[in-house]
């Protein structure tokens, strides 16, 4: 099995993994999986409810099992959950099986993308309580600081701050093809 035939998209929530992933997979002629969506389908429950009802440890275990199963295939793009790489077992599996792409976004842009979303367990309370921007950005920065050490282990880093989706997809597809085929 060839390592470059599996692309794992990582990054903070709303960095573009689930938006860019299926388009890149289509350009490459590969399959796309959104790890969180696969988990939601298998559990017949939303991530928010899995966290609420069964807890984060249950979710993280399920995430590792699902990731291992999906990683048995080739010619795939997998959008990881925002915290997937923080688990050492997941990171080892991904490093051994494929190429990690970090979709990097600044805290300010993340705030714009998250400020009205109630489907993100780690920020839901801030949205519902209509917390001020400074408190929201502070929580984003704190969580991003903790996760950045894992995100920075990526093989490729693509900034998705203010770049149009089409340009990001073209850039990423070009870099992936170069990895696979050794040419542009």
C-alpha positions, -999 to 999 in steps of 0.1 A, spaced: 0 0 0 14 33 -10 15 61 16 7 89 -8 -26 73 -18 -42 84 15 -46 121 23 -57 132 57 -70 167 61 -65 182 95 -70 216 110 -93 235 134 -130 232 131 -143 253 102 -109 253 85 -124 239 53 -117 201 57 -153 191 49 -157 216 21 -124 213 4 -120 175 9 -148 162 -14 -137 186 -42 -101 176 -40 -111 139 -39 -132 145 -70 -104 162 -88 -81 132 -80 -108 107 -88 -107 94 -52 -132 86 -25 -139 112 3 -148 105 39 -156 130 66 -146 112 98 -172 129 119 -200 122 94 -191 85 92 -192 84 130 -226 102 131 -240 77 106 -227 46 124 -240 59 158 -272 73 143 -264 104 165 -249 138 161 -214 145 175 -229 170 199 -252 143 213 -224 117 214 -203 141 235 -233 149 257 -247 114 262 -217 91 261 -188 116 268 -156 126 250 -136 94 259 -163 73 242 -162 95 211 -124 95 209 -123 57 211 -149 55 184 -130 80 163 -98 59 165 -117 27 155 -134 44 126 -101 60 114 -83 26 114 -111 10 94 -112 38 68 -74 38 65 -74 3 52 -84 17 18 -63 36 -8 -71 66 -31 -90 83 -3 -92 118 12 -103 118 49 -113 150 67 -103 144 103 -121 159 133 -104 190 148 -89 169 177 -81 137 159 -44 142 158 -42 150 195 -45 113 201 -10 97 197 -25 64 184 -43 83 157 -12 103 148 9 72 145 -17 54 123 -20 85 100 17 90 98 23 54 88 -6 52 63 -7 86 45 1 122 40 -12 148 65 -24 182 51 -29 210 77 -55 236 66 -44 265 86 -67 294 96 -61 324 119 -81 328 152 -99 359 138 -112 341 107 -121 311 128 -142 334 150 -161 347 120 -168 311 109 -178 298 144 -196 327 160 -231 314 150 -226 276 148 -243 256 176 -232 222 162 -196 225 176 -196 210 211 -165 229 223 -180 263 214 -218 257 217 -220 273 251 -204 305 239 -227 308 209 -258 301 230 -248 326 256 -238 352 230 -204 357 246 -183 386 234 -158 384 207 -128 387 230 -138 357 251 -147 337 220 -113 344 203 -95 337 235 -110 302 237 -102 296 201 -66 307 207 -63 285 238 -75 254 220 -56 262 188 -24 266 209 -29 231 223 -36 215 190 -11 234 169 17 211 180 -1 182 164 -12 202 133 23 213 127 34 176 123 16 178 89 35 170 57 19 200 39 5 232 53 -21 252 33 -35 285 45 -73 288 40 -78 321 57 -91 343 29 -82 322 -1 -110 313 -25 -120 276 -23 -112 270 -60 -76 283 -56 -71 263 -24 -83 231 -42 -61 237 -72 -31 243 -50 -37 213 -29 -45 189 -58 -13 201 -75 8 194 -44 -8 160 -39 -2 150 -75 34 161 -71 37 138 -40 22 108 -58 37 111 -92 68 132 -84 60 158 -109 37 188 -114 
